[in-house]
């Protein structure tokens, strides 16, 4: 077996290892993730690296010059983010060699997602791969691993029914909103933050008749661009608290380090429309909305874990399809492993 491939690894943490309150503490901004990726690649013991950073996972894929690298990687991640090594060790995983390939393929296919079978993760994986290549952090092994994982995801989805059912945040949010408000044509939506998931949720609401959408972001230009795309309006982030009473559905996805909505600043808005429910969707990591708002009358608060639990209610019905998909991915992982071994064992051209 190739000694080089003995040093293929992935270190990470996701919803499988860490509850929501812990994942909040592990969350990285995209700038932090990019800086860490460049820092790791500069380490003389790491040939290639790539970071997948989403609302529910942080994963570092790498190819090292030695198999004895795990402690160094954990230390660098914890030091860069100012987190406790003890806490991270208790809520993380470490895979090597063939297990890395199987894991990457299951992540890209959505089998490892909190909403099993969801498709957004494939775009996020592709984005992470593109960023790593732009930063010059990948090479032959990780390039092939991620490109093949995208092909395997397509094969698994086309040959099974793992994507059947309500398996997107947008679909679940629309269903919940319909239960709360009935017809959505008169509902008014506020997006706080201009993230990709919030945008897709807003588009899902639009598909069910919502026409009144307002966007507010710390960067007004981003808010204006998304509002134009959605056919809505943009407001300054400094004004959103004064305008909360206008909205029935509020979707939060900012990168704020602390909560931006709580019982204190929401209560005055509710008093201005006492008979109208308020549906709050918190898609941020760390969370944007304090749990104390649930004490208020007519408030419905759902976070990422809540939406995922609803999406997975039909999981048992899809269990056979999930196992079929996993079998397909195992074959792809083993084929890729043999290809990588063969490539690494060939004499290198000088």
C-alpha positions, -999 to +999 in steps of 0.1 A: +000+000+000+012+035-008+028+052+022+016+085+009-020+075+010-016+063+046-014+100+054-047+110+037-070+123+065-101+143+073-106+160+107-140+174+114-171+180+134-208+181+124-243+176+137-234+139+143-208+147+169-219+181+183-252+195+194-263+229+182-249+249+212-215+233+206-215+237+168-221+275+174-187+276+192-170+258+164-184+280+136-159+297+113-165+327+090-155+321+054-125+344+059-114+325+090-117+292+071-096+305+042-069+319+065-067+285+083-065+267+050-036+287+039-019+284+073-023+246+072-009+244+037+021+263+048+029+236+073+058+217+060+041+184+069+010+190+048+012+185+010-025+193+002-055+206+022-091+217+017-116+230+042-154+224+039-171+250+061-209+250+063-235+259+089-235+223+102-199+211+096-163+220+097-140+195+079-103+196+071-093+172+043-055+168+038-026+148+025+004+148+049+040+137+046+036+116+077+008+096+093+015+111+127-002+145+121-035+144+139-025+162+171-008+190+151-039+196+129-062+196+160-039+221+177-037+244+147-075+245+143-082+251+180-055+278+182-067+296+151-103+297+164-096+301+201-115+270+210-108+245+238-089+214+225-107+193+251-141+205+239-132+200+202-118+165+209-150+155+226-171+165+196-150+157+165-139+128+143-107+117+125-107+094+095-077+082+074-071+064+041-100+046+025-124+059+052-117+095+040-129+086+005-161+069+017-168+099+040-163+125+013-186+106-011-213+103+015-210+140+024-213+151-013-243+129-019-262+142+012-261+109+031-242+125+059-263+157+060-286+166+088-314+165+062-305+132+046-305+134+009-305+172+006-288+186-024-273+219-012-242+203+002-230+193-033-228+230-042-211+238-010-185+210-016-179+223-051-175+258-037-150+246-011-130+228-038-130+258-061-117+280-032-090+256-023-078+253-058-077+291-062-056+293-030-032+267-044-039+243-015-048+212-034-029+188-057-033+156-075-049+135-047-075+160-033-083+172-068-092+137-079-109+129-047-133+158-049-140+155-086-148+119-083-170+125-052-191+149-074-195+122-100-204+095-074-230+118-059-246+122-093-246+084-098-261+077-064-288+102-069-297+091-104-298+054-094-317+057-062-346+077-047-327+093-018-338+128-028-375+119-026-396+138-001-393+171+018-355+174+022-347+210+019-349+239+044-369+258+019-395+231+014-399+225+051-402+263+058-428+267+032-449+238+046-447+253+081-456+288+069-486+274+051-498+256+083-494+289+103-508+314+078-528+294+053-524+311+019-491+329+018-499+355-009-505+382+018-475+373+040-446+397+044-411+384+046-380+399+061-345+384+053-319+394+079-287+385+061-281+377+025-268+341+027-274+314+001-297+292+023-319+322+032-321+332-005-332+297-014-358+297+014-371+330+002-374+316-034-393+286-020-417+310-003-421+330-035-430+298-054-460+295-030-472+330-036-452+353-013-447+386-031-436+410-004-399+403+005-376+428+022-338+422+027-315+438+053-278+430+056-248+445+073-236+453+038-263+473+021-250+466-013-255+428-007-290+435+006-299+456-024-285+430-049-305+402-033-337+423-030-335+432-067-331+395-076-362+386-055-382+416-067-382+431-032-369+460-013-338+466+008-335+485+041-305+496+062-295+471+088-297+499+114-334+502+107-347+467+109-356+467+146-380+497+140-397+479+111-401+444+126-439+450+131-444+450+093-434+414+088-450+380+094-420+358+085-385+367+095-356+346+082-322+352+099-289+341+084-263+367+094-227+361+105-232+381+137-213+367+167-243+371+190-281+371+187-297+400+169-333+392+178-346+386+213-378+389+234-369+425+243-366+439+208-394+417+193-420+424+220-428+460+209-433+448+173-458+421+184-478+446+203-485+464+171-500+433+155-514+413+185-536+390+164-510+381+138-486+351+143-449+357+138-429+329+122-391+331+129-366+309+109-331+309+123-306+296+097-275+312+113-246+295+129-241+308+156-278+314+161-293+349+154-324+345+175-325+341+213-346+312+226-364+336+250-386+347+221-405+315+225-420+328+257-439+354+236-474+348+224-480+338+188-443+333+181-432+302+162-394+298+162-375+271+142-338+266+140-317+243+118-321+213+141-359+218+142-362+220+104-339+190+099-360+169+123-391+177+103-374+169+070-362+135+083-397+124+095-400+102+065-365+088+069-376+053+076-395+052+043-363+060+025-340+037+045-336+011+017-328+038-008-301+052+016-285+018+019-286+013-019-269+047-023-242+038+003-234+006-015-230+025-048-206+049-030-186+021-015-179+008-050-169+042-062-147+048-031-128+015-036-123+021-073-109+056-065-087+042-038-071+017-063-067+045-088-049+068-063-027+039-051-017+031-086-009+068-094+011+073-062+031+041-067+042+050-102+077+065-105+076+102-105+089+120-136+119+143-129 
